[in-house]
Amino acid sequence: MKQAISIGIAAAVRFLLMNSRYAQSIQNRVEVSTPINSWKRVEEGAYLYGNGINPYDGDVYHKNPLILVSTQWLIATVPNAIPVLFVLLDVLSGILLLLAARIFIGEMYEKQRREMKTYAKDTEELHLVEADLVTVPMSVGFAYLFNPYAILNCVGQTTTVWSNFLLALFLYALSRRRRLLALVALALETQINLYPFVLLAPGALYIANQQTPPGKSRFRSITLSCALFLVVFLAINFWSSWLMGGDWSFLDATYGFIINCRSLQPNIGLFWYFFTEMFDHFRTLFLYSFQINATLLYLFPLTFKLHKEPIMLATMLIGLTAVFRSYPCVGDVSFYLALIPLWKSISMFMKNNFIVGATILVTSVLAPTVWHLWIYNNSANANFYFGVTLIFCTAQIFLITDLFFGYIKREFCLKHGIRVLVDGKEARITLEY
């Protein structure tokens, strides 16, 4: 009953704000809307498509044809239901995260019970307790439903609402061992934002670890997942091409636009200011360096380290791509922040919580303030706004690295004990960067 009331309140807050006088200003905020997720651009692309004009010929529309056809139908048939659809999808995302977290935390608890004999004697405070099976999933769901970033993202009617829904569906399908559903959701999300393709690694590992019978090769299961993802992804691309009458121009307008970072409109990311100041003959080198950093650089080392804990791997990768993608927004941040309560058992090892929380809060207030001083008052410049977004990204990096190091420290302490003696004195466990 409490869950239903809370979900209803979360939906009501979104709906009321969406119909308030603040909705338009929220929709115009650069922290909320980007060239990739702006609903205004989606509406304009649908209008062009409905009037027989290819929306990919210009520099306005950057979504795949499936979204183009769907939104054109929605705008033409049920325009008044679109705000309700955004609220419904966002609330469903929170519910799916809650249901997925319930299964994930149950599996962690069972794993702990099986391995209890191998743990050191003085590690009881690091163990999950039975009450966590209820409180942790609730915390995950409410951390999304009542996160101000998620609420702003929904009120702004950005397509990141759809992305978060697909990511939540991907995690829920993984928790239920629905390989095909998980890969379809991931393929659709990759069509929208490109970067989530890295989640194929934790997805394939989780399915192989959980679903493979003892006599079946894990490598075979992983290969099957990768092959299915590739088939679904290519099928969606060919279907998109068919919708556009055999035209492949959407590839450059979607993937090409994201990779080449053609729009330098300010946002909460790192790309826009750097490439505004970049000399043209260096642009290609640094562009692909930034894109590798956002995708492949952390994928392989983290996969090797966390192959036995694919959900932690997924959390890390979702967080890293949210920080380092070319067009990030607060909706991307809200999604991975909702996954943090899932790792309650490592909270005692996370030492930067206050610094990170205070920094995120201060920069969230400063960003619109400095933007107003820059754009409207002419008493600041781009350096001021970029400084705030740079600190915001730094705080997120501190949070992600603290989460990872906390996980490593907990695993060490479970095996060797919290209090390690060196020459008869209690040692301090640290990890150096």
KETI-901418 format. One record per residue (C-alpha): z, x, y; residue in three letters. Coordinates in steps of 0.2 Angstrom, whole numbers, padded with zeros to 4 digits, always signed. Example, Ala and Ser with C-alpha at 12.3 -4.5 7.8 and 13.67 -1.06 7.14 Angstrom:
REM residues 2
+0039+0062-0022ALA/+0036+0068-0005SER/
//
This chain:
REM residues 433
+0000+0000+0000MET/+0005+0014+0012LYS/-0012+0023+0008GLN/-0022+0007+0012ALA/-0013+0004+0028ILE/-0016+0023+0033SER/-0034+0022+0029ILE/-0035+0006+0039GLY/-0027+0014+0054ILE/-0039+0029+0053ALA/-0054+0017+0053ALA/-0047+0007+0067ALA/-0044+0022+0078VAL/-0062+0028+0075ARG/-0069+0011+0079PHE/-0059+0008+0094LEU/-0064+0024+0102LEU/-0082+0022+0097MET/-0082+0006+0108ASN/-0072+0013+0122SER/-0078+0021+0138ARG/-0075+0038+0131TYR/-0088+0037+0118ALA/-0102+0042+0128GLN/-0093+0058+0135SER/-0088+0063+0118ILE/-0105+0061+0111GLN/-0111+0073+0125ASN/-0099+0086+0122ARG/-0106+0103+0116VAL/-0091+0105+0104GLU/-0096+0089+0095VAL/-0115+0088+0096SER/-0127+0102+0093THR/-0146+0102+0092PRO/-0144+0100+0073ILE/-0132+0085+0072ASN/-0135+0076+0089SER/-0138+0057+0086TRP/-0148+0056+0102LYS/-0161+0068+0094ARG/-0161+0058+0078VAL/-0164+0042+0088GLU/-0178+0050+0097GLU/-0186+0057+0081GLY/-0185+0040+0073ALA/-0194+0032+0089TYR/-0208+0045+0088LEU/-0210+0042+0069TYR/-0210+0023+0072GLY/-0224+0025+0084ASN/-0235+0036+0074GLY/-0231+0052+0082ILE/-0225+0067+0071ASN/-0208+0071+0077PRO/-0209+0089+0070TYR/-0223+0094+0083ASP/-0210+0096+0097GLY/-0193+0104+0098ASP/-0182+0089+0097VAL/-0180+0083+0079TYR/-0173+0095+0066HIS/-0168+0084+0051LYS/-0177+0082+0035ASN/-0190+0067+0032PRO/-0177+0058+0021LEU/-0165+0056+0036ILE/-0180+0052+0047LEU/-0186+0037+0037VAL/-0168+0031+0034SER/-0163+0031+0052THR/-0180+0024+0057GLN/-0176+0009+0045TRP/-0158+0007+0051LEU/-0163+0007+0070ILE/-0177-0005+0067ALA/-0167-0017+0056THR/-0148-0016+0058VAL/-0145-0006+0074PRO/-0128-0015+0077ASN/-0122-0009+0060ALA/-0124+0010+0063ILE/-0107+0013+0071PRO/-0099+0004+0057VAL/-0109+0015+0045LEU/-0102+0031+0053PHE/-0084+0025+0052VAL/-0087+0019+0034LEU/-0094+0036+0028LEU/-0081+0046+0037ASP/-0067+0036+0030VAL/-0075+0037+0013LEU/-0075+0056+0015SER/-0056+0056+0017GLY/-0054+0045+0002ILE/-0065+0056-0009LEU/-0056+0071-0003LEU/-0039+0063-0008LEU/-0046+0058-0025LEU/-0053+0075-0028ALA/-0037+0084-0023ALA/-0027+0073-0035ARG/-0037+0080-0049ILE/-0037+0098-0043PHE/-0019+0098-0040ILE/-0016+0091-0058GLY/-0026+0104-0066GLU/-0017+0118-0056MET/+0000+0110-0062TYR/-0006+0110-0080GLU/-0013+0128-0079LYS/+0004+0133-0072GLN/+0013+0124-0086ARG/+0002+0133-0099ARG/+0005+0150-0091GLU/+0023+0148-0087MET/+0029+0160-0101LYS/+0019+0174-0092THR/+0027+0172-0075TYR/+0041+0183-0069ALA/+0059+0176-0069LYS/+0062+0175-0051ASP/+0046+0165-0045THR/+0052+0147-0046GLU/+0050+0145-0028GLU/+0031+0149-0030LEU/+0029+0135-0043HIS/+0021+0118-0040LEU/+0033+0104-0044VAL/+0029+0087-0050GLU/+0031+0079-0033ALA/+0016+0089-0027ASP/+0005+0079-0038LEU/+0008+0065-0026VAL/+0011+0073-0009THR/-0003+0086-0009VAL/-0017+0074-0012PRO/-0010+0063+0002MET/-0009+0078+0014SER/-0027+0082+0010VAL/-0033+0064+0013GLY/-0023+0062+0029PHE/-0027+0079+0036ALA/-0045+0073+0036TYR/-0043+0055+0041LEU/-0031+0059+0056PHE/-0038+0076+0061ASN/-0043+0075+0080PRO/-0059+0085+0076TYR/-0064+0073+0062ALA/-0061+0058+0074ILE/-0071+0066+0088LEU/-0085+0070+0076ASN/-0086+0052+0070CYS/-0084+0044+0088VAL/-0099+0056+0093GLY/-0109+0049+0079GLN/-0115+0066+0074THR/-0125+0068+0057THR/-0110+0080+0052THR/-0102+0064+0047VAL/-0115+0063+0034TRP/-0114+0081+0029SER/-0095+0079+0027ASN/-0097+0064+0016PHE/-0110+0074+0005LEU/-0098+0089+0004LEU/-0083+0077-0001ALA/-0094+0069-0014LEU/-0099+0086-0021PHE/-0080+0090-0023LEU/-0076+0073-0030TYR/-0091+0074-0043ALA/-0085+0092-0048LEU/-0067+0085-0051SER/-0074+0072-0062ARG/-0086+0084-0071ARG/-0102+0075-0065ARG/-0114+0089-0064ARG/-0129+0080-0059LEU/-0121+0070-0045LEU/-0112+0086-0038ALA/-0129+0095-0038LEU/-0138+0081-0030VAL/-0125+0079-0016ALA/-0126+0098-0014LEU/-0145+0098-0013ALA/-0145+0084+0000LEU/-0132+0093+0010GLU/-0142+0109+0009THR/-0157+0100+0015GLN/-0147+0095+0031ILE/-0138+0112+0035ASN/-0145+0125+0023LEU/-0129+0135+0023TYR/-0120+0125+0009PRO/-0131+0132-0004PHE/-0118+0145-0007VAL/-0107+0132-0014LEU/-0118+0132-0030LEU/-0108+0147-0036ALA/-0091+0139-0036PRO/-0099+0123-0042GLY/-0107+0131-0057ALA/-0091+0141-0061LEU/-0080+0126-0060TYR/-0091+0116-0072ILE/-0093+0130-0084ALA/-0074+0133-0084ASN/-0069+0115-0086GLN/-0083+0107-0096GLN/-0090+0121-0108THR/-0083+0119-0126PRO/-0076+0135-0134PRO/-0092+0139-0144GLY/-0104+0136-0130LYS/-0109+0150-0118SER/-0102+0150-0100ARG/-0118+0159-0095PHE/-0129+0145-0102ARG/-0119+0132-0092SER/-0120+0142-0076ILE/-0139+0144-0079THR/-0141+0126-0082LEU/-0132+0121-0066SER/-0143+0133-0056CYS/-0159+0127-0063ALA/-0154+0109-0060LEU/-0150+0112-0042PHE/-0166+0121-0040LEU/-0176+0107-0048VAL/-0167+0094-0037VAL/-0169+0104-0021PHE/-0188+0106-0024LEU/-0190+0088-0029ALA/-0182+0083-0013ILE/-0193+0094-0003ASN/-0209+0088-0012PHE/-0203+0070-0009TRP/-0200+0074+0009SER/-0218+0081+0010SER/-0225+0065+0002TRP/-0216+0055+0015LEU/-0224+0065+0029MET/-0241+0063+0021GLY/-0242+0080+0014GLY/-0237+0089+0029ASP/-0225+0104+0027TRP/-0221+0106+0046SER/-0204+0099+0043PHE/-0199+0116+0034LEU/-0201+0126+0050ASP/-0193+0112+0061ALA/-0178+0112+0049THR/-0174+0128+0040TYR/-0184+0138+0052GLY/-0175+0131+0067PHE/-0158+0135+0059ILE/-0163+0152+0053ILE/-0171+0158+0069ASN/-0159+0150+0081CYS/-0172+0144+0093ARG/-0160+0134+0104SER/-0147+0144+0114LEU/-0138+0128+0119GLN/-0119+0133+0120PRO/-0108+0128+0106ASN/-0092+0134+0098ILE/-0101+0147+0088GLY/-0105+0165+0090LEU/-0125+0165+0090PHE/-0129+0157+0107TRP/-0121+0169+0119TYR/-0125+0185+0109PHE/-0144+0181+0108PHE/-0144+0175+0126THR/-0140+0193+0130GLU/-0150+0201+0116MET/-0166+0211+0120PHE/-0181+0204+0112ASP/-0185+0219+0102HIS/-0168+0219+0094PHE/-0167+0201+0090ARG/-0175+0200+0073THR/-0163+0214+0066LEU/-0147+0205+0073PHE/-0153+0188+0069LEU/-0155+0191+0050TYR/-0139+0202+0051SER/-0130+0187+0057PHE/-0138+0175+0045GLN/-0133+0187+0030ILE/-0116+0187+0037ASN/-0115+0168+0036ALA/-0122+0166+0019THR/-0123+0181+0006LEU/-0111+0194+0013LEU/-0095+0186+0007TYR/-0103+0176-0007LEU/-0104+0190-0021PHE/-0087+0199-0018PRO/-0078+0183-0016LEU/-0086+0176-0032THR/-0081+0191-0042PHE/-0063+0190-0036LYS/-0061+0171-0037LEU/-0072+0167-0052HIS/-0056+0160-0061LYS/-0052+0149-0046GLU/-0068+0141-0041PRO/-0060+0128-0029ILE/-0052+0142-0019MET/-0069+0150-0019LEU/-0076+0134-0012ALA/-0063+0132+0001THR/-0066+0150+0007MET/-0085+0148+0008LEU/-0084+0131+0017ILE/-0073+0139+0030GLY/-0084+0155+0032LEU/-0100+0145+0034THR/-0091+0133+0046ALA/-0087+0148+0057VAL/-0103+0159+0056PHE/-0117+0146+0055ARG/-0129+0146+0069SER/-0125+0128+0076TYR/-0106+0124+0071PRO/-0096+0110+0078CYS/-0079+0103+0077VAL/-0084+0092+0063GLY/-0087+0107+0052ASP/-0070+0114+0056VAL/-0061+0097+0052SER/-0068+0097+0034PHE/-0061+0114+0028TYR/-0045+0112+0038LEU/-0042+0096+0027ALA/-0043+0107+0011LEU/-0029+0119+0017ILE/-0014+0107+0011PRO/-0022+0109-0007LEU/-0015+0127-0007TRP/+0003+0122-0003LYS/+0010+0134-0016SER/+0004+0149-0006ILE/+0011+0143+0011SER/+0026+0155+0010MET/+0014+0170+0011PHE/+0004+0164+0026MET/+0012+0173+0040LYS/+0000+0168+0054ASN/+0002+0149+0054ASN/+0010+0148+0071PHE/-0002+0160+0080ILE/-0017+0151+0072VAL/-0011+0134+0076GLY/-0006+0138+0094ALA/-0023+0147+0097THR/-0033+0133+0090ILE/-0023+0120+0101LEU/-0025+0131+0117VAL/-0043+0134+0115THR/-0047+0116+0111SER/-0039+0112+0128VAL/-0047+0126+0137LEU/-0065+0124+0131ALA/-0069+0107+0140PRO/-0059+0114+0155THR/-0069+0130+0156VAL/-0085+0120+0153TRP/-0082+0109+0168HIS/-0078+0124+0179LEU/-0094+0133+0173TRP/-0106+0118+0174ILE/-0099+0107+0187TYR/-0089+0117+0199ASN/-0098+0133+0198ASN/-0082+0143+0199SER/-0084+0151+0181ALA/-0099+0157+0171ASN/-0104+0158+0153ALA/-0092+0173+0149ASN/-0078+0161+0152PHE/-0084+0148+0140TYR/-0089+0161+0127PHE/-0072+0169+0128GLY/-0064+0153+0123VAL/-0076+0150+0109THR/-0074+0168+0103LEU/-0055+0166+0102ILE/-0057+0150+0093PHE/-0068+0158+0080CYS/-0056+0173+0079THR/-0041+0161+0075ALA/-0051+0153+0061GLN/-0055+0170+0054ILE/-0036+0174+0054PHE/-0033+0157+0045LEU/-0046+0160+0031ILE/-0041+0178+0028THR/-0022+0173+0028ASP/-0026+0160+0015LEU/-0036+0172+0004PHE/-0022+0186+0006PHE/-0009+0173+0002GLY/-0017+0168-0014TYR/-0019+0186-0019ILE/+0000+0190-0015LYS/+0005+0174-0025ARG/-0004+0179-0040GLU/+0003+0196-0039PHE/+0021+0190-0037CYS/+0019+0177-0051LEU/+0016+0192-0063LYS/+0028+0205-0056HIS/+0041+0195-0047GLY/+0044+0192-0029ILE/+0057+0206-0027ARG/+0049+0222-0032VAL/+0060+0238-0032LEU/+0054+0255-0028VAL/+0067+0269-0030ASP/+0080+0256-0031GLY/+0076+0248-0015LYS/+0066+0231-0012GLU/+0048+0235-0008ALA/+0037+0225+0004ARG/+0021+0218-0003ILE/+0007+0220+0010THR/-0012+0220+0009LEU/-0022+0231+0021GLU/-0038+0226+0029TYR/
//
